Amino acid sequence: MKIIILGAGQVGGTLAEHLASEHNDITVIDTDGDRLRDLGDRLDIRTIQGKGSFPTVLRQAGADDADMLVAVTNSDEVNMVACQVAYTLFHTPTKIARVREAAYLTRSGLFDNDAIPVDVLISPEQVVTNYIKRLIEHPGALQVIDFAEGKAQLVAVKAYYGGPLVGQQLRQLREHMPNVDTRVAAIFRRDRPILPRGDTVIEADDEVFFIAAKAHIRAVMSEMRRLEDNNKRIVIAGGGHIGERLAEAIESRYQVKIIEMNPARCRYLSETLDSTIVLQGSASDRDLLVEENISDADIFLSLTNDDEANIMSSLLAKRLGARKVMTLINNPAYVDLVQGGEIDIAISPQLATIGTLLAHVRRGDIVSVHSLRRGAAEAIEAIAHGDAKSSKVIGRAIEDIALPPGTTIGALVRDEEVLIAHDDTVIESGDHVILFLVDKKYIRDVERLFQVGLTFF
């Protein structure tokens, strides 16, 4: 696939890295020559320095025959104009734009071919807000991912000493919970993937990914670890776009406080939010945290734009007694360094956003793609189309499907029903199939499984 990416920042660079490794023809446009040189040295891609909304720059990048334009610069306006130019002059089939400003997103009819021709809108702040909200709703989870509009969920938990299943074989999960159907999709042990079988024994500190219907998630979590109490008191450091959206989304169910340095922003937040308490000050101010009883906080979230400030304020909050800390980290190199120690969960906005973008790049009817283990693995939701003649999966039991190495089918969603995958489960047309890949080099093979043969047409 020939793809033009506008913007060589964190999101654009991470996307180029993912797609270049999958044999796509990638061109990245940015005004910053240093960023482009860095990307060009690391990846097998073309780079062009210039403004991505200019017709001459897009033509130089090969827009005449590009399959897709992904506009993820820091400017909403440049992204929107680039999509307009690509549509009008180059008839680019798929145009994706990152739009952050809520004032644009709330206007219905603005993003269609008669106005601003954007096929897919990406709002990183909203993606990250939803991601954090799911983590707050599932105490003890490291990652929570929705499939089929939330009917099924994939949850990552760390198995703890004392959990009923620790030291037991996976086949005993059914004995422990005869009324709950679930499947362990993968296990990461000391950062290495293990494909689970019935005789696999769960060890303490394993990172276990399991899939189940949404209503059964809490019951399955209780088998891996002691269940944590529901969260009540949330402290958010940073009242920017993500901090504001998160507070707005959860303030009706939790006691929320926001700590923000900028006095003008504090005034705006206090006028906009209903029940959230807004505090002006630094989240690294020990006296302020003590005064606001940080030791009573169930979750401390550091969501500013400064990685170092986020890490330091999180470490301080944890030291002062916050039960759990989650930290927004833009630099991918920091994520593995900090997660799992004093900081419970490191949140990477790039990886959260990349999944949304990748779903539109994949071949076959791929509904969603989610990056797991900081990009080491992927969970994919695909829809099976066709019939037994034209499809490689329809009408076949899961044990008869030639899945690529390191790939497991975790569940199917058929209409409103969640069916946990077993060897004799047969896939039907229209099923949402949830797959787990521990080796991303086999993504193309998975896509081919869900592409319909010519006989379908």
ZASE-249869 format. One record per residue (C-alpha): x, y, z; residue number from 1. Coordinates in nm, 2 decimals, padded with zeros to 4 digits, m for minus. Layout:
<rs>
X; Y; Z; NUM .
...
</rs>
This chain:
<rs>
00.00; 00.00; 00.00; 1 .
00.13; 00.35; m00.09; 2 .
00.08; 00.58; 00.21; 3 .
00.18; 00.94; 00.27; 4 .
00.21; 01.05; 00.63; 5 .
00.21; 01.42; 00.72; 6 .
00.40; 01.49; 01.04; 7 .
00.71; 01.32; 01.17; 8 .
00.63; 01.38; 01.54; 9 .
00.56; 01.10; 01.79; 10 .
00.24; 00.97; 01.63; 11 .
00.36; 01.01; 01.27; 12 .
00.70; 00.86; 01.35; 13 .
00.55; 00.56; 01.54; 14 .
00.30; 00.50; 01.26; 15 .
00.58; 00.51; 01.00; 16 .
00.78; 00.26; 01.21; 17 .
00.48; 00.01; 01.23; 18 .
00.39; 00.04; 00.86; 19 .
00.75; 00.03; 00.72; 20 .
00.81; m00.30; 00.89; 21 .
00.51; m00.44; 00.70; 22 .
00.64; m00.38; 00.35; 23 .
00.43; m00.07; 00.27; 24 .
00.56; 00.22; 00.05; 25 .
00.58; 00.50; 00.30; 26 .
00.66; 00.87; 00.24; 27 .
00.68; 01.11; 00.54; 28 .
00.64; 01.49; 00.50; 29 .
00.74; 01.74; 00.77; 30 .
00.89; 02.09; 00.79; 31 .
01.15; 01.98; 01.04; 32 .
01.45; 01.84; 00.86; 33 .
01.62; 01.70; 01.17; 34 .
01.32; 01.48; 01.25; 35 .
01.31; 01.36; 00.89; 36 .
01.68; 01.27; 00.89; 37 .
01.64; 01.08; 01.22; 38 .
01.34; 00.88; 01.07; 39 .
01.52; 00.83; 00.74; 40 .
01.83; 00.69; 00.91; 41 .
01.62; 00.43; 01.11; 42 .
01.36; 00.33; 00.86; 43 .
01.33; 00.23; 00.49; 44 .
01.11; 00.52; 00.39; 45 .
01.11; 00.83; 00.18; 46 .
01.11; 01.17; 00.35; 47 .
01.03; 01.51; 00.20; 48 .
01.08; 01.85; 00.38; 49 .
00.80; 02.09; 00.32; 50 .
00.44; 02.19; 00.42; 51 .
00.21; 01.89; 00.38; 52 .
m00.09; 02.09; 00.27; 53 .
00.09; 02.24; m00.03; 54 .
m00.02; 02.07; m00.36; 55 .
00.34; 02.08; m00.50; 56 .
00.47; 01.90; m00.19; 57 .
00.20; 01.64; m00.20; 58 .
00.26; 01.58; m00.58; 59 .
00.64; 01.54; m00.50; 60 .
00.54; 01.28; m00.24; 61 .
00.35; 01.08; m00.50; 62 .
00.00; 01.18; m00.42; 63 .
m00.11; 01.11; m00.78; 64 .
m00.13; 00.74; m00.71; 65 .
m00.13; 00.72; m00.33; 66 .
m00.37; 00.48; m00.16; 67 .
m00.39; 00.68; 00.16; 68 .
m00.31; 01.01; 00.32; 69 .
m00.26; 01.02; 00.70; 70 .
m00.24; 01.38; 00.83; 71 .
m00.11; 01.39; 01.19; 72 .
00.07; 01.72; 01.21; 73 .
00.03; 01.93; 01.52; 74 .
m00.20; 02.17; 01.33; 75 .
m00.57; 02.07; 01.29; 76 .
m00.60; 02.33; 01.01; 77 .
m00.30; 02.19; 00.81; 78 .
m00.44; 01.84; 00.85; 79 .
m00.79; 01.94; 00.72; 80 .
m00.66; 02.14; 00.43; 81 .
m00.42; 01.86; 00.33; 82 .
m00.72; 01.62; 00.31; 83 .
m00.91; 01.88; 00.10; 84 .
m00.62; 01.91; m00.14; 85 .
m00.57; 01.53; m00.16; 86 .
m00.94; 01.49; m00.24; 87 .
m00.98; 01.77; m00.49; 88 .
m00.65; 01.74; m00.69; 89 .
m00.54; 01.38; m00.64; 90 .
m00.86; 01.19; m00.57; 91 .
m00.68; 01.00; m00.29; 92 .
m00.91; 00.71; m00.18; 93 .
m00.86; 00.73; 00.20; 94 .
m00.79; 01.04; 00.40; 95 .
m00.73; 01.03; 00.77; 96 .
m00.68; 01.34; 00.98; 97 .
m00.59; 01.41; 01.34; 98 .
m00.82; 01.68; 01.48; 99 .
m00.78; 01.78; 01.84; 100 .
m01.00; 02.08; 01.88; 101 .
m01.34; 01.99; 02.02; 102 .
m01.49; 02.30; 01.85; 103 .
m01.44; 02.12; 01.51; 104 .
m01.55; 01.78; 01.63; 105 .
m01.89; 01.89; 01.76; 106 .
m02.00; 02.02; 01.43; 107 .
m02.21; 01.76; 01.24; 108 .
m02.17; 01.75; 00.86; 109 .
m01.84; 01.93; 00.87; 110 .
m01.63; 01.63; 00.77; 111 .
m01.79; 01.49; 00.45; 112 .
m01.71; 01.52; 00.08; 113 .
m01.93; 01.82; 00.03; 114 .
m01.75; 02.01; 00.31; 115 .
m01.41; 01.89; 00.44; 116 .
m01.35; 01.55; 00.29; 117 .
m01.20; 01.35; 00.58; 118 .
m01.28; 00.98; 00.58; 119 .
m01.15; 00.90; 00.93; 120 .
m01.11; 01.15; 01.22; 121 .
m00.86; 01.07; 01.49; 122 .
m00.87; 01.25; 01.82; 123 .
m00.57; 01.13; 02.03; 124 .
m00.70; 01.30; 02.34; 125 .
m01.04; 01.12; 02.32; 126 .
m00.87; 00.79; 02.25; 127 .
m00.64; 00.82; 02.55; 128 .
m00.93; 00.95; 02.77; 129 .
m01.14; 00.64; 02.69; 130 .
m00.84; 00.42; 02.75; 131 .
m00.78; 00.57; 03.10; 132 .
m01.15; 00.56; 03.18; 133 .
m01.16; 00.18; 03.12; 134 .
m00.86; 00.13; 03.35; 135 .
m01.03; 00.33; 03.63; 136 .
m01.34; 00.11; 03.59; 137 .
m01.14; m00.21; 03.62; 138 .
m00.92; m00.18; 03.93; 139 .
m00.61; m00.41; 03.90; 140 .
m00.61; m00.43; 03.52; 141 .
m00.30; m00.33; 03.33; 142 .
m00.48; m00.29; 03.00; 143 .
m00.85; m00.31; 02.91; 144 .
m00.96; m00.33; 02.54; 145 .
m01.32; m00.32; 02.41; 146 .
m01.43; m00.54; 02.11; 147 .
m01.76; m00.54; 01.92; 148 .
m01.87; m00.21; 02.08; 149 .
m01.78; m00.33; 02.43; 150 .
m01.96; m00.67; 02.43; 151 .
m01.63; m00.85; 02.48; 152 .
m01.32; m00.73; 02.66; 153 .
m00.96; m00.83; 02.65; 154 .
m00.79; m00.76; 02.99; 155 .
m00.43; m00.78; 03.10; 156 .
m00.36; m00.85; 03.47; 157 .
m00.05; m00.94; 03.67; 158 .
m00.09; m01.28; 03.85; 159 .
m00.01; m01.23; 04.22; 160 .
00.09; m01.47; 04.49; 161 .
m00.23; m01.59; 04.66; 162 .
m00.44; m01.58; 04.34; 163 .
m00.66; m01.90; 04.32; 164 .
m00.52; m01.99; 03.98; 165 .
m00.15; m01.92; 04.05; 166 .
00.04; m02.25; 04.04; 167 .
m00.25; m02.42; 03.87; 168 .
m00.30; m02.54; 03.51; 169 .
m00.52; m02.33; 03.28; 170 .
m00.76; m02.62; 03.23; 171 .
m00.86; m02.57; 03.60; 172 .
m01.01; m02.23; 03.52; 173 .
m01.33; m02.40; 03.41; 174 .
m01.35; m02.60; 03.74; 175 .
m01.30; m02.28; 03.94; 176 .
m01.57; m02.09; 03.74; 177 .
m01.82; m02.34; 03.59; 178 .
m02.06; m02.07; 03.50; 179 .
m01.82; m01.83; 03.33; 180 .
m01.67; m01.89; 02.99; 181 .
m01.33; m01.73; 02.93; 182 .
m01.00; m01.79; 02.74; 183 .
m00.65; m01.69; 02.82; 184 .
m00.52; m01.55; 02.49; 185 .
m00.15; m01.51; 02.59; 186 .
00.09; m01.50; 02.88; 187 .
00.40; m01.29; 02.90; 188 .
00.66; m01.43; 03.15; 189 .
00.97; m01.23; 03.21; 190 .
00.89; m01.03; 02.89; 191 .
00.87; m01.35; 02.67; 192 .
00.54; m01.47; 02.52; 193 .
00.40; m01.81; 02.60; 194 .
00.12; m01.95; 02.39; 195 .
m00.12; m02.10; 02.65; 196 .
m00.24; m02.46; 02.64; 197 .
m00.45; m02.66; 02.89; 198 .
m00.15; m02.78; 03.08; 199 .
00.02; m02.43; 03.10; 200 .
00.08; m02.34; 03.47; 201 .
00.03; m01.97; 03.57; 202 .
00.32; m01.83; 03.78; 203 .
00.32; m01.53; 04.01; 204 .
00.42; m01.21; 03.82; 205 .
00.29; m01.35; 03.48; 206 .
00.12; m01.09; 03.27; 207 .
m00.20; m01.28; 03.17; 208 .
m00.42; m01.16; 02.88; 209 .
m00.77; m01.31; 02.89; 210 .
m01.09; m01.25; 02.70; 211 .
m01.45; m01.27; 02.82; 212 .
m01.79; m01.11; 02.79; 213 .
m01.79; m00.78; 02.97; 214 .
m02.02; m00.90; 03.25; 215 .
m01.77; m01.18; 03.34; 216 .
m01.44; m00.97; 03.35; 217 .
m01.44; m00.91; 03.73; 218 .
m01.50; m01.27; 03.81; 219 .
m01.21; m01.39; 03.60; 220 .
m00.98; m01.12; 03.74; 221 .
m01.05; m01.26; 04.09; 222 .
m00.90; m01.59; 03.98; 223 .
m00.56; m01.42; 03.90; 224 .
m00.52; m01.18; 04.19; 225 .
m00.69; m01.05; 04.50; 226 .
m00.97; m00.81; 04.38; 227 .
m00.90; m00.45; 04.45; 228 .
m01.17; m00.23; 04.60; 229 .
m01.36; 00.00; 04.35; 230 .
m01.19; 00.33; 04.30; 231 .
m01.35; 00.64; 04.46; 232 .
m01.10; 00.92; 04.49; 233 .
m00.91; 01.03; 04.18; 234 .
m00.64; 01.30; 04.16; 235 .
m00.54; 01.43; 03.82; 236 .
m00.22; 01.63; 03.77; 237 .
m00.26; 01.85; 03.46; 238 .
m00.57; 02.02; 03.34; 239 .
m00.50; 02.01; 02.97; 240 .
m00.72; 01.85; 02.70; 241 .
m00.69; 01.50; 02.84; 242 .
m00.72; 01.60; 03.20; 243 .
m01.03; 01.81; 03.13; 244 .
m01.20; 01.54; 02.92; 245 .
m01.12; 01.27; 03.17; 246 .
m01.26; 01.47; 03.47; 247 .
m01.57; 01.55; 03.26; 248 .
m01.62; 01.18; 03.18; 249 .
m01.58; 01.05; 03.54; 250 .
m01.68; 01.33; 03.78; 251 .
m02.04; 01.20; 03.82; 252 .
m01.91; 00.87; 03.95; 253 .
m01.59; 00.95; 04.14; 254 .
m01.45; 01.22; 04.37; 255 .
m01.22; 01.41; 04.13; 256 .
m00.95; 01.67; 04.20; 257 .
m00.74; 01.84; 03.93; 258 .
m00.40; 02.01; 04.01; 259 .
m00.31; 02.27; 03.74; 260 .
m00.03; 02.53; 03.74; 261 .
m00.18; 02.79; 03.50; 262 .
m00.42; 03.02; 03.69; 263 .
m00.62; 03.11; 03.38; 264 .
m00.67; 02.74; 03.29; 265 .
m00.78; 02.68; 03.66; 266 .
m01.05; 02.94; 03.62; 267 .
m01.17; 02.79; 03.29; 268 .
m01.18; 02.44; 03.44; 269 .
m01.37; 02.55; 03.75; 270 .
m01.63; 02.71; 03.53; 271 .
m01.65; 02.42; 03.29; 272 .
m01.66; 02.12; 03.52; 273 .
m01.95; 02.04; 03.75; 274 .
m01.82; 01.87; 04.07; 275 .
m01.44; 01.84; 04.01; 276 .
m01.23; 02.04; 04.27; 277 .
m00.97; 02.24; 04.08; 278 .
m00.65; 02.33; 04.27; 279 .
m00.39; 02.58; 04.14; 280 .
m00.03; 02.46; 04.20; 281 .
00.24; 02.21; 04.11; 282 .
00.18; 01.83; 04.14; 283 .
00.54; 01.80; 04.25; 284 .
00.47; 02.02; 04.55; 285 .
00.50; 01.78; 04.85; 286 .
00.31; 02.02; 05.09; 287 .
00.02; 02.06; 04.85; 288 .
m00.01; 01.68; 04.80; 289 .
00.00; 01.62; 05.18; 290 .
m00.25; 01.90; 05.24; 291 .
m00.49; 01.74; 04.99; 292 .
m00.46; 01.40; 05.16; 293 .
m00.29; 01.22; 04.87; 294 .
m00.26; 00.92; 05.09; 295 .
m00.63; 00.87; 05.07; 296 .
m00.63; 00.88; 04.68; 297 .
m00.72; 00.55; 04.51; 298 .
m00.56; 00.67; 04.18; 299 .
m00.31; 00.95; 04.10; 300 .
m00.29; 01.03; 03.73; 301 .
m00.02; 01.25; 03.59; 302 .
m00.13; 01.38; 03.25; 303 .
00.08; 01.69; 03.17; 304 .
00.28; 01.73; 02.85; 305 .
00.61; 01.69; 03.03; 306 .
00.73; 01.33; 03.07; 307 .
00.99; 01.41; 03.34; 308 .
00.74; 01.62; 03.54; 309 .
00.48; 01.33; 03.51; 310 .
00.73; 01.07; 03.63; 311 .
00.86; 01.28; 03.93; 312 .
00.51; 01.38; 04.05; 313 .
00.39; 01.01; 04.02; 314 .
00.69; 00.89; 04.22; 315 .
00.62; 01.15; 04.49; 316 .
00.25; 01.07; 04.50; 317 .
00.33; 00.70; 04.54; 318 .
00.58; 00.77; 04.81; 319 .
00.32; 00.98; 05.00; 320 .
00.07; 00.69; 04.99; 321 .
m00.14; 00.71; 04.67; 322 .
m00.27; 00.35; 04.62; 323 .
m00.21; 00.34; 04.25; 324 .
m00.03; 00.58; 04.00; 325 .
m00.08; 00.61; 03.63; 326 .
00.16; 00.82; 03.42; 327 .
00.12; 00.96; 03.07; 328 .
00.46; 00.92; 02.89; 329 .
00.52; 01.04; 02.53; 330 .
00.87; 00.91; 02.49; 331 .
00.84; 00.54; 02.41; 332 .
01.19; 00.48; 02.55; 333 .
01.07; 00.57; 02.90; 334 .
00.76; 00.34; 02.91; 335 .
00.95; 00.01; 02.97; 336 .
01.18; 00.19; 03.22; 337 .
00.91; 00.30; 03.46; 338 .
00.62; 00.06; 03.44; 339 .
00.59; m00.20; 03.70; 340 .
00.81; m00.04; 03.97; 341 .
00.68; 00.25; 04.17; 342 .
00.46; 00.35; 03.87; 343 .
00.18; 00.10; 03.82; 344 .
00.08; 00.19; 03.46; 345 .
00.26; 00.39; 03.20; 346 .
00.02; 00.52; 02.93; 347 .
00.16; 00.58; 02.58; 348 .
m00.07; 00.81; 02.38; 349 .
00.11; 00.70; 02.06; 350 .
00.04; 00.33; 02.11; 351 .
m00.32; 00.41; 02.20; 352 .
m00.37; 00.62; 01.89; 353 .
m00.17; 00.39; 01.65; 354 .
m00.43; 00.11; 01.70; 355 .
m00.70; 00.34; 01.57; 356 .
m00.49; 00.43; 01.26; 357 .
m00.38; 00.07; 01.19; 358 .
m00.74; m00.05; 01.17; 359 .
m00.78; 00.16; 00.85; 360 .
m00.46; 00.04; 00.70; 361 .
m00.51; m00.33; 00.73; 362 .
m00.64; m00.54; 00.44; 363 .
m00.96; m00.75; 00.49; 364 .
m01.25; m00.62; 00.70; 365 .
m01.04; m00.53; 01.01; 366 .
m01.26; m00.34; 01.26; 367 .
m01.00; m00.26; 01.52; 368 .
m00.63; m00.31; 01.60; 369 .
m00.48; m00.27; 01.95; 370 .
m00.12; m00.26; 02.04; 371 .
m00.04; m00.47; 02.34; 372 .
00.27; m00.50; 02.56; 373 .
00.39; m00.15; 02.44; 374 .
00.38; m00.26; 02.08; 375 .
00.52; m00.61; 02.11; 376 .
00.19; m00.79; 02.03; 377 .
m00.14; m00.70; 01.87; 378 .
m00.51; m00.78; 01.93; 379 .
m00.72; m00.77; 01.61; 380 .
m01.10; m00.77; 01.56; 381 .
m01.19; m00.89; 01.21; 382 .
m01.53; m00.96; 01.04; 383 .
m01.56; m01.29; 00.85; 384 .
m01.73; m01.24; 00.51; 385 .
m01.83; m01.48; 00.23; 386 .
m01.92; m01.84; 00.24; 387 .
m01.74; m02.18; 00.28; 388 .
m01.61; m02.15; m00.09; 389 .
m01.48; m01.80; m00.09; 390 .
m01.35; m01.77; 00.27; 391 .
m01.06; m01.95; 00.44; 392 .
m01.24; m01.93; 00.78; 393 .
m01.62; m01.95; 00.73; 394 .
m01.77; m02.30; 00.79; 395 .
m01.45; m02.42; 00.95; 396 .
m01.39; m02.52; 01.31; 397 .
m01.11; m02.32; 01.48; 398 .
m00.89; m02.63; 01.50; 399 .
m00.91; m02.67; 01.12; 400 .
m00.80; m02.31; 01.04; 401 .
m00.43; m02.27; 00.94; 402 .
m00.35; m01.99; 01.18; 403 .
00.00; m01.83; 01.15; 404 .
00.25; m01.91; 01.42; 405 .
00.19; m01.73; 01.75; 406 .
m00.17; m01.65; 01.66; 407 .
m00.47; m01.75; 01.87; 408 .
m00.85; m01.69; 01.82; 409 .
m00.98; m01.57; 02.16; 410 .
m01.35; m01.52; 02.10; 411 .
m01.63; m01.46; 01.84; 412 .
m01.91; m01.21; 01.88; 413 .
m02.22; m01.33; 01.69; 414 .
m02.50; m01.07; 01.69; 415 .
m02.53; m00.99; 02.06; 416 .
m02.37; m01.31; 02.19; 417 .
m02.00; m01.35; 02.30; 418 .
m01.87; m01.70; 02.21; 419 .
m01.54; m01.79; 02.37; 420 .
m01.33; m01.98; 02.11; 421 .
m01.29; m02.36; 02.15; 422 .
m01.13; m02.60; 01.91; 423 .
m01.48; m02.72; 01.78; 424 .
m01.62; m02.36; 01.75; 425 .
m01.73; m02.30; 01.38; 426 .
m01.70; m01.95; 01.23; 427 .
m02.01; m01.81; 01.05; 428 .
m02.04; m01.52; 00.81; 429 .
m02.07; m01.19; 00.99; 430 .
m01.89; m01.31; 01.30; 431 .
m01.66; m01.06; 01.47; 432 .
m01.34; m01.27; 01.53; 433 .
m01.10; m01.15; 01.80; 434 .
m00.74; m01.27; 01.74; 435 .
m00.42; m01.23; 01.94; 436 .
m00.08; m01.21; 01.77; 437 .
00.24; m01.24; 01.97; 438 .
00.45; m01.20; 01.66; 439 .
00.36; m00.90; 01.44; 440 .
00.55; m01.02; 01.13; 441 .
00.25; m01.26; 01.06; 442 .
m00.01; m00.97; 01.04; 443 .
m00.03; m01.00; 00.66; 444 .
m00.11; m01.37; 00.69; 445 .
m00.39; m01.30; 00.93; 446 .
m00.53; m01.03; 00.69; 447 .
m00.52; m01.28; 00.41; 448 .
m00.73; m01.52; 00.61; 449 .
m01.01; m01.27; 00.62; 450 .
m00.99; m01.15; 00.26; 451 .
m01.27; m01.29; 00.05; 452 .
m01.19; m01.49; m00.26; 453 .
m01.31; m01.38; m00.61; 454 .
m01.59; m01.64; m00.60; 455 .
m01.77; m01.43; m00.34; 456 .
m01.83; m01.16; m00.60; 457 .
</rs>
